[in-house]
Amino acid sequence: MPSPRRTPAQRNATAVRHLKKADPKLGAWIAKVGPCPLTPNRAGTHFDHLVRSIVYQQLSGKAAATIHGRYRALYGDAPHEAEYLLTLSDAQLRGVGLSHGKMASIRDLATRITTGQLPLHKLDEMEDEEAITYLSSVRGIGRWTAQMVLMFRLGRPDIVAELDLGVQKGVQKIYNLRKLPKPDRVVKIAAAWAPYRTIASWYCWRVLEID
């Protein structure tokens, strides 16, 4: 008889127990932060999520939410699919506040999906690095954005966001480092966190909220 499927909370609790044992310095901060509520956002489609990720790049949450809301309003009752996006004019996309670069990125994403170059249904079956490379082929989606998709959309448990400034600052604080660690040092430190580097990265962000 198959074992019952674990909830995100149960998986996170297992990860926390492992991290406390594997890395006492991180463990001390985990105790201060408390439980991890991280749950993958599976609402909508992968296409929806990727467009949102592009829109939110380098913007404040409030500004990005406004632009993204206006963008979604362009669809009206139409399904939020790549094919429909390609029917929208540049003037319509600029009108909601999208920059030229983000508009080009979203169009590239939609084109790759509709031509079959980027079959998003395969993402869930890919290994982590394969999925990152796959997503990074889209204009405007780099390694950092792809990692965020794996962490927060696909729910991959073992991603370390080594390029993220918040994770770097969190590592600096946890280990009391004199200088901000470079990405390669973050990767080396994070080796002890495997196979739960996503949860550890989440704690790196959270420790910055504690005095």
PyRosetta script that sets phi, psi and omega in degrees:
from pyrosetta import init, pose_from_sequence

init()
pose = pose_from_sequence("MPSPRRTPAQRNATAVRHLKKADPKLGAWIAKVGPCPLTPNRAGTHFDHLVRSIVYQQLSGKAAATIHGRYRALYGDAPHEAEYLLTLSDAQLRGVGLSHGKMASIRDLATRITTGQLPLHKLDEMEDEEAITYLSSVRGIGRWTAQMVLMFRLGRPDIVAELDLGVQKGVQKIYNLRKLPKPDRVVKIAAAWAPYRTIASWYCWRVLEID")
pose.set_psi(1, 127.5)
pose.set_omega(1, -177.3)
pose.set_phi(2, -65.3)
pose.set_psi(2, 146.8)
pose.set_omega(2, 179.0)
pose.set_phi(3, -70.7)
pose.set_psi(3, 148.2)
pose.set_omega(3, -178.8)
pose.set_phi(4, -63.8)
pose.set_psi(4, 145.2)
pose.set_omega(4, -179.4)
pose.set_phi(5, -69.0)
pose.set_psi(5, 132.8)
pose.set_omega(5, -178.0)
pose.set_phi(6, -80.4)
pose.set_psi(6, 148.2)
pose.set_omega(6, 177.4)
pose.set_phi(7, -79.7)
pose.set_psi(7, 162.0)
pose.set_omega(7, 174.9)
pose.set_phi(8, -55.5)
pose.set_psi(8, -38.7)
pose.set_omega(8, -179.9)
pose.set_phi(9, -62.8)
pose.set_psi(9, -39.7)
pose.set_omega(9, 178.5)
pose.set_phi(10, -67.8)
pose.set_psi(10, -40.6)
pose.set_omega(10, 178.1)
pose.set_phi(11, -64.8)
pose.set_psi(11, -41.4)
pose.set_omega(11, 179.4)
pose.set_phi(12, -64.7)
pose.set_psi(12, -38.5)
pose.set_omega(12, 179.2)
pose.set_phi(13, -64.3)
pose.set_psi(13, -39.3)
pose.set_omega(13, 176.5)
pose.set_phi(14, -63.1)
pose.set_psi(14, -42.7)
pose.set_omega(14, 179.1)
pose.set_phi(15, -61.6)
pose.set_psi(15, -43.6)
pose.set_omega(15, -179.0)
pose.set_phi(16, -62.7)
pose.set_psi(16, -42.8)
pose.set_omega(16, 178.5)
pose.set_phi(17, -60.6)
pose.set_psi(17, -42.9)
pose.set_omega(17, 179.1)
pose.set_phi(18, -63.7)
pose.set_psi(18, -46.0)
pose.set_omega(18, -176.2)
pose.set_phi(19, -65.1)
pose.set_psi(19, -39.3)
pose.set_omega(19, 178.9)
pose.set_phi(20, -62.9)
pose.set_psi(20, -37.5)
pose.set_omega(20, -179.6)
pose.set_phi(21, -76.6)
pose.set_psi(21, -39.8)
pose.set_omega(21, -175.5)
pose.set_phi(22, -76.5)
pose.set_psi(22, -28.5)
pose.set_omega(22, -174.7)
pose.set_phi(23, -143.8)
pose.set_psi(23, 90.1)
pose.set_omega(23, -177.1)
pose.set_phi(24, -58.2)
pose.set_psi(24, -34.1)
pose.set_omega(24, 179.6)
pose.set_phi(25, -65.4)
pose.set_psi(25, -45.4)
pose.set_omega(25, 174.7)
pose.set_phi(26, -64.7)
pose.set_psi(26, -39.5)
pose.set_omega(26, -179.4)
pose.set_phi(27, -57.6)
pose.set_psi(27, -37.9)
pose.set_omega(27, 179.2)
pose.set_phi(28, -63.4)
pose.set_psi(28, -37.0)
pose.set_omega(28, 178.4)
pose.set_phi(29, -75.9)
pose.set_psi(29, -34.7)
pose.set_omega(29, 176.4)
pose.set_phi(30, -58.3)
pose.set_psi(30, -40.1)
pose.set_omega(30, 179.4)
pose.set_phi(31, -62.3)
pose.set_psi(31, -33.9)
pose.set_omega(31, 179.3)
pose.set_phi(32, -74.9)
pose.set_psi(32, -38.6)
pose.set_omega(32, -176.9)
pose.set_phi(33, -74.9)
pose.set_psi(33, -42.9)
pose.set_omega(33, -178.2)
pose.set_phi(34, 101.0)
pose.set_psi(34, -169.9)
pose.set_omega(34, -175.7)
pose.set_phi(35, -60.2)
pose.set_psi(35, 153.4)
pose.set_omega(35, 177.8)
pose.set_phi(36, -97.6)
pose.set_psi(36, 120.5)
pose.set_omega(36, -178.7)
pose.set_phi(37, -94.7)
pose.set_psi(37, 12.0)
pose.set_omega(37, -173.0)
pose.set_phi(38, -57.5)
pose.set_psi(38, 126.8)
pose.set_omega(38, 179.0)
pose.set_phi(39, -137.9)
pose.set_psi(39, 133.7)
pose.set_omega(39, 179.7)
pose.set_phi(40, -60.0)
pose.set_psi(40, 141.7)
pose.set_omega(40, 176.7)
pose.set_phi(41, -91.6)
pose.set_psi(41, 98.7)
pose.set_omega(41, -177.7)
pose.set_phi(42, -100.4)
pose.set_psi(42, 10.6)
pose.set_omega(42, 178.4)
pose.set_phi(43, -68.5)
pose.set_psi(43, 145.5)
pose.set_omega(43, 178.5)
pose.set_phi(44, 70.3)
pose.set_psi(44, -158.5)
pose.set_omega(44, -177.4)
pose.set_phi(45, -108.8)
pose.set_psi(45, 166.5)
pose.set_omega(45, 174.4)
pose.set_phi(46, -59.2)
pose.set_psi(46, -38.6)
pose.set_omega(46, 179.0)
pose.set_phi(47, -60.9)
pose.set_psi(47, -48.1)
pose.set_omega(47, 175.8)
pose.set_phi(48, -51.4)
pose.set_psi(48, -49.5)
pose.set_omega(48, -174.8)
pose.set_phi(49, -65.2)
pose.set_psi(49, -40.6)
pose.set_omega(49, -179.6)
pose.set_phi(50, -67.3)
pose.set_psi(50, -40.9)
pose.set_omega(50, 176.4)
pose.set_phi(51, -60.9)
pose.set_psi(51, -44.4)
pose.set_omega(51, 179.0)
pose.set_phi(52, -60.1)
pose.set_psi(52, -41.1)
pose.set_omega(52, 179.7)
pose.set_phi(53, -61.6)
pose.set_psi(53, -40.4)
pose.set_omega(53, 179.2)
pose.set_phi(54, -67.6)
pose.set_psi(54, -45.0)
pose.set_omega(54, -179.0)
pose.set_phi(55, -59.9)
pose.set_psi(55, -39.8)
pose.set_omega(55, -174.3)
pose.set_phi(56, -78.3)
pose.set_psi(56, -10.2)
pose.set_omega(56, -177.4)
pose.set_phi(57, -59.9)
pose.set_psi(57, 128.7)
pose.set_omega(57, 172.7)
pose.set_phi(58, 58.9)
pose.set_psi(58, 27.5)
pose.set_omega(58, 175.7)
pose.set_phi(59, -126.9)
pose.set_psi(59, 154.7)
pose.set_omega(59, 172.3)
pose.set_phi(60, -66.3)
pose.set_psi(60, 154.4)
pose.set_omega(60, -178.9)
pose.set_phi(61, -56.6)
pose.set_psi(61, -41.4)
pose.set_omega(61, -177.0)
pose.set_phi(62, -66.4)
pose.set_psi(62, -46.3)
pose.set_omega(62, -179.3)
pose.set_phi(63, -64.4)
pose.set_psi(63, -42.6)
pose.set_omega(63, -179.4)
pose.set_phi(64, -64.6)
pose.set_psi(64, -40.7)
pose.set_omega(64, -179.6)
pose.set_phi(65, -62.9)
pose.set_psi(65, -38.3)
pose.set_omega(65, 178.8)
pose.set_phi(66, -64.2)
pose.set_psi(66, -47.2)
pose.set_omega(66, -179.6)
pose.set_phi(67, -65.2)
pose.set_psi(67, -42.9)
pose.set_omega(67, -178.9)
pose.set_phi(68, -65.1)
pose.set_psi(68, -38.5)
pose.set_omega(68, 177.6)
pose.set_phi(69, -63.3)
pose.set_psi(69, -41.6)
pose.set_omega(69, 177.7)
pose.set_phi(70, -65.9)
pose.set_psi(70, -39.6)
pose.set_omega(70, 178.2)
pose.set_phi(71, -60.4)
pose.set_psi(71, -48.2)
pose.set_omega(71, -178.7)
pose.set_phi(72, -63.6)
pose.set_psi(72, -31.3)
pose.set_omega(72, 179.5)
pose.set_phi(73, -65.2)
pose.set_psi(73, -23.2)
pose.set_omega(73, 178.5)
pose.set_phi(74, -62.9)
pose.set_psi(74, -25.2)
pose.set_omega(74, -177.6)
pose.set_phi(75, -76.5)
pose.set_psi(75, -24.1)
pose.set_omega(75, -176.3)
pose.set_phi(76, 57.5)
pose.set_psi(76, -125.1)
pose.set_omega(76, 179.4)
pose.set_phi(77, -89.8)
pose.set_psi(77, -1.5)
pose.set_omega(77, -178.9)
pose.set_phi(78, -73.4)
pose.set_psi(78, 148.8)
pose.set_omega(78, 177.0)
pose.set_phi(79, -64.9)
pose.set_psi(79, 145.6)
pose.set_omega(79, -178.6)
pose.set_phi(80, -80.1)
pose.set_psi(80, 77.2)
pose.set_omega(80, -175.9)
pose.set_phi(81, -122.5)
pose.set_psi(81, 161.1)
pose.set_omega(81, -177.8)
pose.set_phi(82, -61.1)
pose.set_psi(82, -39.1)
pose.set_omega(82, -177.4)
pose.set_phi(83, -59.5)
pose.set_psi(83, -40.4)
pose.set_omega(83, -178.8)
pose.set_phi(84, -71.3)
pose.set_psi(84, -36.9)
pose.set_omega(84, 179.8)
pose.set_phi(85, -57.1)
pose.set_psi(85, -39.4)
pose.set_omega(85, -177.3)
pose.set_phi(86, -69.1)
pose.set_psi(86, -10.9)
pose.set_omega(86, 175.1)
pose.set_phi(87, -87.7)
pose.set_psi(87, -11.5)
pose.set_omega(87, -179.6)
pose.set_phi(88, -80.3)
pose.set_psi(88, 142.2)
pose.set_omega(88, -178.9)
pose.set_phi(89, -82.4)
pose.set_psi(89, 162.3)
pose.set_omega(89, 175.1)
pose.set_phi(90, -59.4)
pose.set_psi(90, -38.1)
pose.set_omega(90, -179.2)
pose.set_phi(91, -63.1)
pose.set_psi(91, -38.7)
pose.set_omega(91, 178.2)
pose.set_phi(92, -65.1)
pose.set_psi(92, -42.9)
pose.set_omega(92, -178.7)
pose.set_phi(93, -70.1)
pose.set_psi(93, -39.7)
pose.set_omega(93, 176.2)
pose.set_phi(94, -65.4)
pose.set_psi(94, -34.2)
pose.set_omega(94, -177.3)
pose.set_phi(95, -63.6)
pose.set_psi(95, -24.3)
pose.set_omega(95, 178.8)
pose.set_phi(96, -88.2)
pose.set_psi(96, -3.8)
pose.set_omega(96, 176.7)
pose.set_phi(97, 107.1)
pose.set_psi(97, 7.6)
pose.set_omega(97, 179.2)
pose.set_phi(98, -75.5)
pose.set_psi(98, 135.8)
pose.set_omega(98, 175.7)
pose.set_phi(99, -72.5)
pose.set_psi(99, 166.3)
pose.set_omega(99, 178.1)
pose.set_phi(100, -59.0)
pose.set_psi(100, -42.3)
pose.set_omega(100, -178.4)
pose.set_phi(101, -64.3)
pose.set_psi(101, -44.0)
pose.set_omega(101, -178.9)
pose.set_phi(102, -70.3)
pose.set_psi(102, -35.5)
pose.set_omega(102, 176.7)
pose.set_phi(103, -62.9)
pose.set_psi(103, -43.3)
pose.set_omega(103, 178.7)
pose.set_phi(104, -64.4)
pose.set_psi(104, -37.6)
pose.set_omega(104, 179.4)
pose.set_phi(105, -65.0)
pose.set_psi(105, -45.4)
pose.set_omega(105, -178.8)
pose.set_phi(106, -65.6)
pose.set_psi(106, -39.3)
pose.set_omega(106, 177.5)
pose.set_phi(107, -65.8)
pose.set_psi(107, -39.9)
pose.set_omega(107, 178.2)
pose.set_phi(108, -63.0)
pose.set_psi(108, -43.3)
pose.set_omega(108, 177.5)
pose.set_phi(109, -58.9)
pose.set_psi(109, -49.4)
pose.set_omega(109, -177.9)
pose.set_phi(110, -63.6)
pose.set_psi(110, -39.8)
pose.set_omega(110, -180.0)
pose.set_phi(111, -64.5)
pose.set_psi(111, -44.6)
pose.set_omega(111, -180.0)
pose.set_phi(112, -63.2)
pose.set_psi(112, -35.2)
pose.set_omega(112, 178.6)
pose.set_phi(113, -69.7)
pose.set_psi(113, -47.2)
pose.set_omega(113, -175.6)
pose.set_phi(114, -69.8)
pose.set_psi(114, -27.3)
pose.set_omega(114, 179.0)
pose.set_phi(115, -87.6)
pose.set_psi(115, -4.8)
pose.set_omega(115, 179.4)
pose.set_phi(116, 86.4)
pose.set_psi(116, 1.9)
pose.set_omega(116, 178.0)
pose.set_phi(117, -68.9)
pose.set_psi(117, -25.9)
pose.set_omega(117, -175.3)
pose.set_phi(118, -132.5)
pose.set_psi(118, 73.4)
pose.set_omega(118, 178.9)
pose.set_phi(119, -73.6)
pose.set_psi(119, 99.3)
pose.set_omega(119, -171.6)
pose.set_phi(120, -64.5)
pose.set_psi(120, -20.7)
pose.set_omega(120, 179.9)
pose.set_phi(121, -65.5)
pose.set_psi(121, -15.2)
pose.set_omega(121, 179.6)
pose.set_phi(122, -83.1)
pose.set_psi(122, -13.2)
pose.set_omega(122, -175.9)
pose.set_phi(123, -55.6)
pose.set_psi(123, -44.0)
pose.set_omega(123, -175.0)
pose.set_phi(124, -64.7)
pose.set_psi(124, -19.9)
pose.set_omega(124, -177.6)
pose.set_phi(125, -94.1)
pose.set_psi(125, -11.0)
pose.set_omega(125, -173.4)
pose.set_phi(126, -82.9)
pose.set_psi(126, 151.8)
pose.set_omega(126, 169.1)
pose.set_phi(127, -68.2)
pose.set_psi(127, 159.5)
pose.set_omega(127, -173.8)
pose.set_phi(128, -55.1)
pose.set_psi(128, -55.1)
pose.set_omega(128, -176.4)
pose.set_phi(129, -66.2)
pose.set_psi(129, -34.1)
pose.set_omega(129, 177.0)
pose.set_phi(130, -63.0)
pose.set_psi(130, -44.0)
pose.set_omega(130, 179.9)
pose.set_phi(131, -65.4)
pose.set_psi(131, -38.7)
pose.set_omega(131, 178.5)
pose.set_phi(132, -63.7)
pose.set_psi(132, -44.8)
pose.set_omega(132, 178.3)
pose.set_phi(133, -63.4)
pose.set_psi(133, -41.7)
pose.set_omega(133, -179.5)
pose.set_phi(134, -59.7)
pose.set_psi(134, -49.9)
pose.set_omega(134, -179.1)
pose.set_phi(135, -69.1)
pose.set_psi(135, -34.7)
pose.set_omega(135, -177.3)
pose.set_phi(136, -69.9)
pose.set_psi(136, -7.4)
pose.set_omega(136, 177.0)
pose.set_phi(137, -73.8)
pose.set_psi(137, -15.6)
pose.set_omega(137, 179.9)
pose.set_phi(138, -82.6)
pose.set_psi(138, 136.3)
pose.set_omega(138, 176.9)
pose.set_phi(139, -56.9)
pose.set_psi(139, 130.5)
pose.set_omega(139, 177.0)
pose.set_phi(140, 86.3)
pose.set_psi(140, -4.2)
pose.set_omega(140, 175.3)
pose.set_phi(141, -111.5)
pose.set_psi(141, 106.9)
pose.set_omega(141, 178.9)
pose.set_phi(142, -99.7)
pose.set_psi(142, -169.8)
pose.set_omega(142, -177.5)
pose.set_phi(143, -60.5)
pose.set_psi(143, -42.3)
pose.set_omega(143, -177.8)
pose.set_phi(144, -61.5)
pose.set_psi(144, -49.4)
pose.set_omega(144, -179.4)
pose.set_phi(145, -61.2)
pose.set_psi(145, -42.8)
pose.set_omega(145, 179.1)
pose.set_phi(146, -61.0)
pose.set_psi(146, -40.8)
pose.set_omega(146, 178.1)
pose.set_phi(147, -62.9)
pose.set_psi(147, -40.5)
pose.set_omega(147, 178.6)
pose.set_phi(148, -61.9)
pose.set_psi(148, -38.2)
pose.set_omega(148, 177.8)
pose.set_phi(149, -63.8)
pose.set_psi(149, -44.5)
pose.set_omega(149, 179.9)
pose.set_phi(150, -64.2)
pose.set_psi(150, -39.0)
pose.set_omega(150, -177.3)
pose.set_phi(151, -72.6)
pose.set_psi(151, -49.7)
pose.set_omega(151, -167.6)
pose.set_phi(152, -100.5)
pose.set_psi(152, -17.7)
pose.set_omega(152, 177.3)
pose.set_phi(153, -103.0)
pose.set_psi(153, -52.0)
pose.set_omega(153, -175.6)
pose.set_phi(154, -85.0)
pose.set_psi(154, -15.6)
pose.set_omega(154, 178.0)
pose.set_phi(155, 70.7)
pose.set_psi(155, 31.6)
pose.set_omega(155, 178.5)
pose.set_phi(156, -71.6)
pose.set_psi(156, 129.9)
pose.set_omega(156, -171.1)
pose.set_phi(157, -83.7)
pose.set_psi(157, -12.7)
pose.set_omega(157, -168.8)
pose.set_phi(158, -124.8)
pose.set_psi(158, 48.5)
pose.set_omega(158, 178.6)
pose.set_phi(159, -108.2)
pose.set_psi(159, 128.2)
pose.set_omega(159, 172.4)
pose.set_phi(160, -109.8)
pose.set_psi(160, 123.3)
pose.set_omega(160, -177.4)
pose.set_phi(161, -86.4)
pose.set_psi(161, 74.0)
pose.set_omega(161, -171.9)
pose.set_phi(162, -67.3)
pose.set_psi(162, -20.1)
pose.set_omega(162, -179.5)
pose.set_phi(163, -88.5)
pose.set_psi(163, -8.6)
pose.set_omega(163, -175.5)
pose.set_phi(164, -78.3)
pose.set_psi(164, 126.9)
pose.set_omega(164, -178.0)
pose.set_phi(165, -62.5)
pose.set_psi(165, -37.6)
pose.set_omega(165, 178.9)
pose.set_phi(166, -63.7)
pose.set_psi(166, -41.2)
pose.set_omega(166, 176.9)
pose.set_phi(167, -64.7)
pose.set_psi(167, -42.5)
pose.set_omega(167, 178.2)
pose.set_phi(168, -60.6)
pose.set_psi(168, -43.9)
pose.set_omega(168, 178.7)
pose.set_phi(169, -66.7)
pose.set_psi(169, -36.6)
pose.set_omega(169, 177.4)
pose.set_phi(170, -63.7)
pose.set_psi(170, -43.8)
pose.set_omega(170, 177.5)
pose.set_phi(171, -61.8)
pose.set_psi(171, -42.0)
pose.set_omega(171, 178.7)
pose.set_phi(172, -59.4)
pose.set_psi(172, -41.7)
pose.set_omega(172, -178.8)
pose.set_phi(173, -72.2)
pose.set_psi(173, -44.4)
pose.set_omega(173, -178.4)
pose.set_phi(174, -60.4)
pose.set_psi(174, -40.5)
pose.set_omega(174, -174.9)
pose.set_phi(175, -102.6)
pose.set_psi(175, 6.2)
pose.set_omega(175, 176.4)
pose.set_phi(176, 54.4)
pose.set_psi(176, 48.6)
pose.set_omega(176, -178.4)
pose.set_phi(177, -83.8)
pose.set_psi(177, 143.5)
pose.set_omega(177, -179.8)
pose.set_phi(178, -68.9)
pose.set_psi(178, -37.9)
pose.set_omega(178, -177.8)
pose.set_phi(179, -117.7)
pose.set_psi(179, 154.8)
pose.set_omega(179, 176.0)
pose.set_phi(180, -63.0)
pose.set_psi(180, 125.8)
pose.set_omega(180, -177.8)
pose.set_phi(181, -70.7)
pose.set_psi(181, 141.2)
pose.set_omega(181, 175.9)
pose.set_phi(182, -75.8)
pose.set_psi(182, 161.7)
pose.set_omega(182, -177.6)
pose.set_phi(183, -52.7)
pose.set_psi(183, -39.9)
pose.set_omega(183, -178.1)
pose.set_phi(184, -66.5)
pose.set_psi(184, -32.3)
pose.set_omega(184, 177.2)
pose.set_phi(185, -72.7)
pose.set_psi(185, -37.0)
pose.set_omega(185, 176.2)
pose.set_phi(186, -59.1)
pose.set_psi(186, -43.6)
pose.set_omega(186, 179.7)
pose.set_phi(187, -60.9)
pose.set_psi(187, -42.8)
pose.set_omega(187, 179.9)
pose.set_phi(188, -64.3)
pose.set_psi(188, -45.4)
pose.set_omega(188, 179.2)
pose.set_phi(189, -63.1)
pose.set_psi(189, -39.9)
pose.set_omega(189, -175.9)
pose.set_phi(190, -71.2)
pose.set_psi(190, -11.8)
pose.set_omega(190, 179.9)
pose.set_phi(191, -57.0)
pose.set_psi(191, -33.6)
pose.set_omega(191, -179.6)
pose.set_phi(192, -70.2)
pose.set_psi(192, -18.2)
pose.set_omega(192, -176.6)
pose.set_phi(193, -84.5)
pose.set_psi(193, -17.3)
pose.set_omega(193, -177.7)
pose.set_phi(194, -57.8)
pose.set_psi(194, 143.3)
pose.set_omega(194, 5.3)
pose.set_phi(195, -97.2)
pose.set_psi(195, 34.1)
pose.set_omega(195, -176.9)
pose.set_phi(196, -128.9)
pose.set_psi(196, 43.8)
pose.set_omega(196, -176.4)
pose.set_phi(197, -70.7)
pose.set_psi(197, -22.0)
pose.set_omega(197, 174.9)
pose.set_phi(198, -64.8)
pose.set_psi(198, -46.9)
pose.set_omega(198, 179.9)
pose.set_phi(199, -64.1)
pose.set_psi(199, -41.1)
pose.set_omega(199, 178.3)
pose.set_phi(200, -63.0)
pose.set_psi(200, -40.4)
pose.set_omega(200, 177.3)
pose.set_phi(201, -61.5)
pose.set_psi(201, -40.5)
pose.set_omega(201, 177.4)
pose.set_phi(202, -58.8)
pose.set_psi(202, -42.4)
pose.set_omega(202, 178.4)
pose.set_phi(203, -67.4)
pose.set_psi(203, -32.7)
pose.set_omega(203, 176.1)
pose.set_phi(204, -60.0)
pose.set_psi(204, -39.8)
pose.set_omega(204, 176.3)
pose.set_phi(205, -67.0)
pose.set_psi(205, -42.4)
pose.set_omega(205, -174.7)
pose.set_phi(206, -69.6)
pose.set_psi(206, -32.2)
pose.set_omega(206, -177.9)
pose.set_phi(207, -64.6)
pose.set_psi(207, -21.4)
pose.set_omega(207, 179.8)
pose.set_phi(208, -71.5)
pose.set_psi(208, -13.7)
pose.set_omega(208, 179.5)
pose.set_phi(209, -91.0)
pose.set_psi(209, -2.6)
pose.set_omega(209, -177.7)
pose.set_phi(210, -109.9)
pose.set_psi(210, 135.4)
pose.set_omega(210, 178.0)
pose.set_phi(211, -73.3)
pose.dump_pdb("model.pdb")
